[in-house]
Amino acid sequence: MASTIKKTKQKTLPPRSKVKAADTWDLSSLYPNDKAWETAFAKWEKQIKGYAKFQGTLSKSAAQLAACLKFDSKFDRLAEQLGTYAFLKTTEDTAEGEYQRMMGRYQHVASEASQAASFIRPEILAIPTTKFKKFLAAKELKPYQLMLDRLVRYKPHTLGDAEERLIAMQSQMSDTSHHTFSQLTDADFKFGMIKNEKGETIELSHSSFSALLHSSKRAVRKAAFHQYHGVYESHENALAATLRGSVERDVYYAKARGYDSALQKALFADNVPLSLYDNLISAVRKRQPVIGRYLDLRRRKMRLKEIHHYDTYVPILSDLDQKRTWKQAIKTVLDSLEPLGNEYCTVLRAGLTDERWCDRYSNRGKQSGAFSCGTFDGAPYILMNYQPTVLDHVFTLTHEAGHSMHSFYSAKSQPYQYYDYVIFVAEVASTFNEQLLSRHLMRQAKTDEERAYLVNRDIDAIRGTIIRQTMFAEFEKVVHELAESGEPLTVDCFKSEYKKLLQAYFGPDFVIDEQLKLECLRIPHFYRAFYVYKYATGLSAAIALSERVLNGGQRELSDYLSFLKGGCSKYPLDLLRDAGVDMAKPEPVETALDRFESLVDELDALL
């Protein structure tokens, strides 16, 4: 008897070799092929020995110092090109051993080069102040003056050779807390099995937990929340000890180098005043009533008696049923970016089409997610895993395009040593583009429901990036101050301080489940402290600048494009100030939170 069972057609990802060339990036701006990379790599490796002739000579003359810096810059520029090509090739298919080996060889030689060049910084810092000032007046050092000015700022915080050697020897040991946390949570923790909204039994993990919090079924969200945090609860003492070790490490290095606090040490590199950090926290805290109003709006529209943390991720409205092909996504993005002018859009259009900056779709073994990777000599490449039915992927495209155009303008406008912008400003250009896309789509919305979906998306972006990250930033500040004052950081201390912040930021009507206090033990960023505030300031600056450009004229546009061209030629606050937003003052954050409040008002009216 013939079988009547039909085989289910399964859609599988194609191997890399079957992907159309037009859908992949063209890496020839870096190297035309692997053979050319190998030739350049061999040449680069031989150049390491060139550092030896400069060792012990940097204080002899300005010309000798300039020669060393020129050699180092040229060497580093070639290293960037080689490393980027190798890295991008590994992302095409993470199972391809040849490119993993290529990347490993590059990293090994780069480590050797770092050791060979390690004398440069301490030798420069050892040059007597009077002599160094004379050096800076020499024309040979003019291209490196800003770099040297930044370096000598560290002189009061640089120790003697013996002490510096001891601190350098501690580097691996000092990362123990971070590595322990990663091994515990990524390797050892088993969260068990759980049923999703379809009734399917799936494994609960970090990634599936995030997906389950977006489930339309509250019972699924609630079960996932408690089961996931239950594992953290059973290890809370070990996690608290690990986090305490990380905080104490920060405090130790700050004291050893003569900083007033761990926070001051963290802000020093970007020349950011402590007042910026405090202004951010103060501005967000003042808006608690509107945060509470939004959470109550969410509660009412979701028809809930009370709102818990696990109710704050699921969309109030279901996703928009829209499909955009790659070409349509590019058109949508470019249409939204028209306020940035013809050159910006022309360059980006070419990059996303004929010049093949972007690796578009998923293939077997390809790295997940998305990123932008710019270099001084090559195109600013973008990795995507684009899906036509996912609106967020259009936002991801414009986000990464913002990074890439930032890299394009910086490389075009600055010398190598000043083109690479710092993290503090990195998220401004990307989230600026998201703001323009969001407003463009809102204008095009055909129904109240469509507009409400986009408004709610914007609200949750601000809530997640500005409000939530600011709460994280305040937690980092509080626990470091407690450690600096000699207060023991026990598990009860961590949970108590975190609960206070949850109450302060989300208000009396937000239900704080007992297990939510454990969230402070599971945030990876807390093991690399004083970074999260940059997310909040970045989006705040982007909102303020986007409103300035959209409501302004040629001058406002020119100011913003000059910011994109600035690289790291100035400190980040100076770059943003020249663009028209002073992040040292509370106004930009207040502007962003004004936007949040107006969106909440609109969503309430639309729903």
C-alpha positions in Angstrom: 0.0 0.0 0.0 1.4 3.3 -1.0 2.1 5.8 1.7 -0.2 8.8 1.8 2.0 10.8 4.2 3.3 14.0 2.6 6.8 15.1 3.4 7.0 18.5 5.0 9.1 20.8 2.9 11.8 22.3 5.0 13.5 25.5 4.2 17.3 25.3 4.9 19.9 27.9 4.6 22.2 27.7 1.6 25.9 27.1 1.9 28.1 30.2 1.3 29.2 28.9 -2.1 25.6 29.0 -3.3 24.9 32.6 -2.4 24.7 35.1 -5.3 27.7 37.3 -5.5 25.4 40.4 -5.8 24.0 39.6 -2.3 27.5 39.4 -0.7 30.0 42.1 0.2 32.9 42.9 -2.1 36.0 43.0 0.0 38.3 44.1 -2.8 38.7 47.5 -1.3 40.7 45.7 1.4 42.3 42.9 -0.7 41.3 41.4 -4.1 41.8 37.9 -2.8 43.3 35.7 -0.1 46.7 35.6 -2.0 47.0 39.3 -1.9 46.2 39.2 1.9 49.0 36.6 2.4 51.5 38.8 0.6 50.6 41.8 2.7 50.6 39.8 5.9 54.2 38.5 5.2 55.4 42.0 4.6 53.7 43.3 7.7 55.1 40.6 9.9 58.6 41.4 8.9 58.1 45.1 9.8 57.8 44.3 13.5 61.6 44.3 13.9 61.5 48.0 12.8 60.4 49.0 16.3 63.8 48.0 17.8 65.7 50.9 16.3 63.5 53.4 18.2 63.6 51.8 21.6 65.5 54.0 24.1 65.8 56.9 21.7 62.4 58.8 21.9 63.8 61.5 24.2 66.7 62.4 21.9 64.8 64.8 19.6 61.4 65.8 18.3 62.5 64.4 14.9 63.2 61.0 16.4 59.9 60.8 18.2 58.1 61.9 15.1 59.8 59.2 13.1 58.8 56.5 15.6 55.1 57.7 15.6 55.1 57.8 11.8 56.4 54.2 11.7 53.9 53.1 14.3 51.0 54.7 12.5 51.9 53.2 9.2 52.3 49.8 10.8 49.0 50.1 12.6 47.2 51.2 9.5 48.3 48.1 7.6 47.4 46.0 10.7 43.8 47.4 10.6 43.4 46.5 7.0 44.8 42.9 7.5 42.8 42.3 10.6 39.5 43.6 9.2 39.8 41.4 6.1 40.5 38.3 8.2 37.7 39.1 10.6 35.1 39.7 7.9 36.0 36.4 6.2 35.5 34.5 9.5 31.9 35.9 9.7 30.9 34.6 6.3 31.0 31.0 7.5 32.1 30.5 11.1 32.7 26.8 10.4 35.3 27.5 7.7 38.6 26.5 9.4 40.9 28.3 6.9 39.6 31.7 7.8 39.6 30.9 11.6 43.3 30.0 11.1 43.9 33.3 9.2 42.4 35.3 12.0 44.4 33.3 14.6 47.7 34.0 12.7 46.8 37.7 12.6 46.1 37.8 16.3 49.3 36.1 17.1 51.5 38.5 15.1 49.5 41.5 16.4 50.3 40.4 20.0 54.0 40.2 19.1 53.8 43.6 17.6 52.1 45.0 20.7 54.9 43.7 22.8 57.5 45.1 20.4 55.9 48.6 20.6 55.2 48.5 24.3 58.1 50.9 25.1 56.6 53.8 23.2 54.1 55.0 25.9 56.4 54.8 28.9 59.3 56.4 27.1 57.1 59.4 26.0 55.7 59.8 29.5 59.3 59.7 30.9 60.4 62.8 28.9 60.8 65.8 31.3 57.9 68.3 31.0 60.1 71.3 29.9 61.8 69.2 27.2 58.4 67.7 26.1 56.9 71.2 25.6 59.8 72.1 23.3 59.2 68.9 21.3 55.6 69.8 20.8 56.6 73.1 19.2 58.5 71.3 16.5 56.9 71.1 13.1 57.7 67.4 12.8 55.3 66.6 15.7 52.5 68.8 14.5 50.5 65.9 13.0 50.7 64.0 16.4 50.2 67.0 18.8 46.7 66.1 19.8 47.7 62.4 20.3 50.6 63.4 22.5 48.5 65.9 24.5 46.0 63.2 25.3 48.8 60.8 26.2 50.5 63.1 28.7 47.2 63.6 30.5 47.9 60.2 32.0 51.2 61.2 33.4 49.8 61.8 37.0 48.2 58.4 36.8 51.2 56.5 35.5 53.4 54.6 38.0 57.0 53.7 38.0 58.4 51.0 35.8 58.3 48.3 38.5 54.8 49.2 39.6 53.5 49.3 35.9 55.1 45.9 35.3 53.3 44.5 38.3 50.0 45.9 37.2 50.5 44.6 33.7 51.2 41.1 35.2 47.8 41.3 36.9 45.8 41.7 33.7 44.6 38.1 33.3 44.0 37.7 37.0 41.9 40.9 37.1 39.5 39.5 34.6 38.6 36.5 36.8 35.3 37.9 37.9 34.2 38.5 34.3 35.3 35.1 33.2 33.7 33.4 36.2 30.4 35.1 35.5 30.6 34.1 31.8 31.4 30.5 32.6 28.6 30.3 35.2 25.9 31.8 33.2 26.8 30.7 29.7 28.2 27.2 30.3 27.1 25.9 33.7 23.6 27.3 34.1 20.9 24.9 32.9 17.4 26.5 32.8 15.4 23.4 31.9 12.5 23.0 29.5 9.4 25.2 29.2 6.3 25.4 27.1 5.9 28.3 24.6 2.7 29.9 23.5 2.2 27.2 20.9 2.3 24.5 23.6 5.7 23.3 22.3 8.3 22.2 24.9 11.5 24.1 24.3 14.7 24.6 26.1 14.9 27.8 28.2 18.1 29.7 27.5 19.3 33.3 27.4 18.0 33.7 23.8 14.7 31.9 24.2 14.0 33.8 27.5 14.1 37.0 25.5 11.7 35.6 22.9 9.4 34.2 25.6 9.1 37.7 27.2 7.6 38.8 23.9 4.9 36.1 24.0 1.3 37.3 23.7 0.4 34.8 26.5 1.0 36.1 29.9 1.2 32.7 31.5 4.1 31.9 29.3 5.9 35.2 30.1 5.4 34.7 33.8 6.5 31.1 33.8 9.7 32.0 31.8 10.5 34.9 34.2 10.3 32.8 37.3 12.0 29.7 36.0 14.8 31.7 34.5 15.5 33.8 37.6 15.1 30.8 39.8 18.4 29.5 38.5 20.1 32.8 39.4 18.4 32.7 42.8 19.9 29.2 43.5 23.4 30.7 42.8 22.9 34.2 44.2 25.7 34.0 46.8 28.3 32.9 44.2 27.1 35.6 41.7 27.2 38.3 44.4 30.8 37.3 45.3 31.7 37.5 41.6 30.1 40.9 41.2 31.8 42.1 44.4 35.2 41.0 43.0 34.6 43.0 39.8 33.6 46.2 41.7 36.6 45.8 44.1 38.9 45.4 41.0 37.7 48.7 39.7 38.2 50.4 43.0 41.7 49.0 43.4 42.9 50.2 40.0 41.5 53.6 40.5 43.2 54.0 43.9 46.5 52.5 42.6 46.6 55.1 39.8 45.7 58.1 41.9 42.1 58.7 40.8 39.5 60.0 43.2 37.1 57.2 42.4 36.5 54.3 40.0 33.9 56.5 38.2 36.4 59.3 37.6 38.9 56.8 36.2 36.3 55.4 33.8 35.4 58.9 32.5 38.9 60.2 32.2 39.8 58.8 28.8 36.9 60.7 27.1 37.5 63.8 29.2 33.9 63.6 30.5 33.0 65.5 33.7 31.4 63.7 36.6 28.6 66.2 36.4 27.4 64.7 33.0 26.9 61.4 34.7 25.0 63.0 37.6 22.9 65.2 35.3 21.8 62.2 33.3 20.6 60.4 36.4 18.9 63.5 37.8 17.1 64.3 34.5 15.7 60.7 34.1 14.7 60.5 37.8 12.6 63.7 37.4 10.5 62.1 34.7 9.4 59.2 36.8 5.7 60.4 36.7 5.6 60.0 32.9 7.4 56.7 33.0 4.7 55.5 35.5 2.0 56.9 33.2 3.3 54.9 30.3 3.5 51.7 32.3 -0.1 52.3 33.5 -1.1 53.0 29.8 0.5 49.7 28.9 -1.3 48.0 31.8 -4.7 49.4 30.7 -4.3 48.6 27.0 -3.2 45.1 27.8 -6.2 44.7 30.1 -4.1 43.8 33.2 -4.9 44.3 36.8 -1.3 45.0 37.6 1.9 45.3 35.6 5.0 43.2 36.2 8.5 43.3 34.6 7.5 40.4 32.4 4.7 42.5 30.9 6.9 45.3 29.6 8.5 43.6 26.5 5.6 42.2 24.6 4.3 44.7 22.0 1.0 46.4 22.9 0.0 45.9 19.3 0.9 43.0 17.1 3.7 43.4 14.5 2.9 45.2 11.3 2.0 42.8 8.5 4.3 44.3 5.9 6.9 42.9 3.6 9.9 44.9 2.2 12.3 43.4 -0.3 16.0 44.4 0.0 15.5 47.0 -2.7 12.4 48.4 -1.0 14.2 48.6 2.3 17.0 50.6 0.7 14.5 52.9 -0.8 12.7 53.4 2.5 16.0 54.1 4.3 17.2 56.5 1.6 13.9 58.4 1.5 14.0 58.8 5.3 17.6 60.1 5.1 16.9 62.8 2.4 17.3 65.6 5.1 21.0 64.6 5.2 21.6 65.9 1.7 22.4 64.6 -1.7 26.0 63.5 -1.1 25.2 61.4 1.9 22.4 59.6 0.1 24.3 59.2 -3.1 27.3 57.6 -1.4 25.1 55.4 0.7 22.9 54.3 -2.2 26.1 53.2 -4.1 27.4 51.4 -1.1 24.2 49.4 -0.6 23.9 48.5 -4.3 26.7 48.6 -6.9 29.7 48.9 -4.5 28.4 46.0 -2.3 29.3 47.2 1.1 26.6 44.9 2.6 26.4 41.1 3.0 22.7 40.9 2.9 21.1 37.5 3.8 21.7 34.5 6.0 23.7 31.5 4.8 24.7 28.4 6.6 27.3 29.1 9.3 27.1 32.9 8.9 27.5 35.0 12.0 24.2 36.1 13.4 23.0 39.6 14.0 24.3 42.7 12.3 27.3 45.1 12.5 29.2 47.8 10.7 33.0 47.5 10.3 34.7 50.6 8.9 38.4 51.0 8.1 40.6 53.9 7.0 41.5 52.3 3.6 38.5 50.1 2.8 34.8 50.4 2.5 32.7 50.6 5.7 31.2 47.1 5.4 27.9 46.0 6.9 26.8 42.5 7.9 23.1 41.8 7.9 20.8 38.8 8.1 18.0 40.6 6.4 14.4 39.2 6.5 11.9 41.0 4.3 9.0 40.5 6.8 10.7 41.9 9.9 10.3 45.7 10.2 13.1 45.8 12.8 15.5 44.7 10.1 14.9 47.9 8.2 15.7 49.8 11.3 18.8 47.6 11.7 19.9 48.5 8.2 19.6 52.3 8.7 21.3 51.9 12.1 24.4 50.1 10.6 24.3 52.5 7.7 24.7 55.3 10.2 27.8 53.7 11.6 29.2 53.1 8.1 28.6 56.7 6.9 30.2 57.9 10.1 33.3 55.8 9.2 33.1 57.0 5.6 33.1 60.7 6.4 35.7 60.3 9.2 38.2 58.4 7.0 37.7 60.9 4.2 38.2 63.9 6.3 40.8 63.0 9.0 44.4 61.6 8.9 44.7 58.0 10.1 45.6 58.8 13.7 42.4 60.8 14.2 39.8 59.1 12.0 38.5 56.4 14.4 35.7 57.8 16.6 35.3 56.6 20.2 32.4 54.6 21.6 30.9 57.7 23.3 29.9 59.1 20.0 29.6 55.9 18.0 25.9 55.3 18.8 24.9 58.9 17.9 25.1 58.5 14.1 23.3 55.2 14.1 20.4 56.1 16.3 20.1 59.5 14.5 19.3 57.5 11.4 16.7 55.4 13.3 15.1 58.6 14.4 14.7 59.8 10.8 13.4 56.5 9.7 10.9 56.3 12.5 9.5 59.8 11.8 9.4 59.0 8.0 7.4 55.8 8.6 5.0 57.7 11.0 4.3 60.3 8.3 3.6 57.5 5.8 1.3 55.5 8.2 -2.1 54.8 6.6 -4.0 53.9 9.7 -4.0 54.9 13.4 -3.0 51.3 14.3 0.1 51.5 12.0 1.1 54.8 13.5 0.4 53.6 17.1 2.7 50.6 16.5 5.5 52.9 15.4 4.9 55.3 18.3 5.0 52.4 20.7 8.2 51.2 19.2 9.8 54.6 19.7 8.6 54.8 23.3 10.1 51.4 24.1 13.4 52.3 22.4 13.7 55.3 24.7 12.6 53.4 27.7 15.1 50.6 27.1 18.0 52.8 26.0 17.7 56.0 28.1 15.6 55.1 31.1 16.7 51.6 31.8 20.4 52.1 31.0 20.4 55.2 33.3 19.1 53.0 36.1 21.9 50.6 35.4 24.4 53.4 35.4 23.1 54.6 38.8 23.4 51.1 40.2 27.0 51.0 39.1 27.7 54.3 40.7 26.0 53.4 44.0 27.8 50.0 44.5 31.2 51.4 43.6 30.7 54.2 46.1 29.7 51.7 48.8 32.9 49.7 48.1 35.0 52.9 48.3 33.4 53.8 51.6 34.3 50.3 53.0 30.7 48.9 53.0 30.6 45.1 52.5 29.0 44.2 49.2 26.8 41.2 50.2 24.0 39.6 48.2 21.5 41.4 50.5 23.3 44.7 49.9 23.1 44.3 46.1 19.5 43.3 46.1 18.5 46.0 48.5 20.1 48.8 46.5 18.7 47.4 43.2 15.2 47.3 44.7 15.4 51.0 45.7 16.3 51.9 42.1 13.4 49.8 40.7 11.0 51.6 43.0 12.5 55.0 42.2 12.5 54.6 38.4 9.2 52.7 37.8 7.0 54.0 40.6 4.6 52.6 43.2 2.2 50.9 40.8 4.9 48.7 39.2 4.9 45.3 40.9 8.4 44.3 41.9 8.5 40.5 42.0 11.0 39.2 44.7 13.1 37.6 41.9 13.4 40.9 40.0 16.0 42.1 42.5 18.3 39.4 41.2 18.5 41.2 37.8 21.4 43.1 39.2 23.4 39.9 39.4 22.8 38.9 35.7 23.6 42.0 33.7 26.9 41.3 31.8 27.7 45.1 31.5 28.1 45.3 35.3 31.3 43.3 34.9 32.6 46.1 32.6 31.4 49.0 34.6 30.6 52.6 33.6 29.8 51.8 30.0 26.0 51.7 29.9 25.6 55.4 30.4 26.9 55.9 26.9 23.9 54.2 25.5 21.7 56.8 27.2 23.7 59.8 26.3 24.1 58.5 22.7 20.4 58.2 22.0 19.7 61.5 23.9 22.2 63.3 21.6 20.7 61.6 18.5 17.2 62.7 19.3 18.3 66.3 20.0 20.4 66.5 16.9 17.8 64.9 14.7 15.2 67.5 15.8 17.8 70.2 15.2 18.5 69.1 11.7 14.8 68.4 10.8 13.7 71.8 12.1 16.8 73.7 10.9 18.4 74.7 7.7 21.8 74.4 5.9 23.8 75.5 8.9 22.3 72.8 11.2 22.9 70.1 8.5 26.5 71.3 8.0 27.1 71.2 11.8 25.9 67.6 11.9 28.0 66.5 8.8 31.0 68.1 10.4 30.4 65.9 13.4 30.4 62.8 11.2 33.7 64.1 9.7 35.3 64.7 13.0 36.6 61.2 13.9 38.4 61.6 17.2 40.0 64.9 16.2 38.4 66.4 19.3 37.1 65.0 22.6 33.6 63.6 22.2 31.8 66.4 24.1 33.5 69.0 22.0 32.5 67.2 18.8 28.9 67.1 19.9 29.0 70.7 21.1 30.1 71.8 17.7 27.3 69.8 16.2 24.8 71.8 18.3 24.2 69.7 21.4 26.0 70.2 24.8 25.9 66.9 26.6 27.6 68.5 29.6 24.3 70.2 30.3 21.0 68.4 31.1 19.0 70.0 28.2 19.7 67.2 25.5 18.5 64.5 27.9 15.5 66.6 28.8 14.8 67.1 25.0 14.8 63.3 24.6 12.5 62.8 27.5 10.2 65.5 26.2 10.0 63.4 23.1 9.2 60.4 25.2 6.4 62.2 27.0 4.9 63.5 23.7 4.9 60.0 22.3 3.2 58.6 25.4 0.5 61.3 25.0 0.0 60.4 21.4 -0.1 56.7 22.0 -2.8 57.2 24.7 -4.8 59.2 22.2 -4.4 56.7 19.3 -5.4 53.8 21.4 
